[in-house]
């Protein structure tokens, strides 16, 4: 079994997250409308890790994406660069922690 183990903080404010990397079956890069109506016209950029059933088991959001009403171009560029590094696809399949080539 392969795990990611993350510990953050100390004492009462600490938390631990363990993710079974060997159970991740896909990764999805999503650029979507912001889910809350209080910020119309905004978007969110995420990297989503998918489990055996195809459901998202872990979301990673690009933090501090906006400077006022303007999306920070360096944040979008970093998200795009990561997406390109992992196949430049909206969704990629993973087997036992290894990124698979797209189906023909």
N, C-alpha and C positions, 0 to 999 in steps of 0.2 A: 504494500500500500504506500502511496505517496501522499504527503500532507503539506499544506502551508500552515504554519503556526504563527499567529500574530499576537503579541502582548502589547498593550498600550496603557500608560498611566501607572499609578501606584496606589496602594491602600484601597480605600472605599471607592475611589474614582476609576479603578482599573477595569479593563475588560480583556477577554481572550477570545480569539476567533480561530477555529480550526476548520480548514477546508480540505476535503478529500479530492486532491487533484486528479486521482485516477478515476473518479466518478464524473468529472467534467466531460461532456460529450460534444460541446460546441462553444463557440464564442461569437457574439453578435455585436456589431458596431452600429449604434442607432443615433440618428439625428432626427429629433421629433419635436413637436410643439410642446412648450412648457405646460405641465399638467394643471397648473392653477390659474384661474381666470384673473387673478389680481395683477398679472404681468402679461397683458395681451401682446402678441407679436414676438414674444421671446421663444427661444428654443432651448432644448437640453441636448447635451452630447453625452452618451453613455457607452460603456463597454459592459456587456452582459455575459455572464458565464452560465451555460445551460447544463442541466442535469440529464440523467438517463431518460426522463419522460419528455425532454424538450422544453421543460419549464425553466424560467430564469431562477437560478439559485443564489446568485450574487450579482448586484449591480455596482458599478463604479461610475460615479458622475464626475464630469469635469467641473472642478471647484472654481468659484470666482470667475465665471465665464463672461460676465458683463461688466463694463465700465459705464455706469449710467444706463443709457438706452442702447449703447453700442457693444456688440460682441467683440471681445478682445481677439484680434487676428492671430496673436501668438498662441492662444489657447486652441483655436480651431486648427492652426497649422500643426500643433503637437498631436492632437487627436487624429488628424489625417495621416500624419507620419506613422503613428502607431498602427493605424488601420492598414497602411501600405506595407508595413513590416510583416503583418500577419495575413498576407494574401490579397490585400486591396479588395476585399469582398465585404458585403454587409454581414454575411454569416459564413463561418467556417466550421468544419467538423474536426473533432479531436478524438484520438484513440489512445488511451493509457498515457495521457499527457503530451502526445505528439500531434502536431498540426498535420492534418491530412491534405493531400492535393485535391483540388476540386474534381468532382465526378465529370467524366467526359460526356 
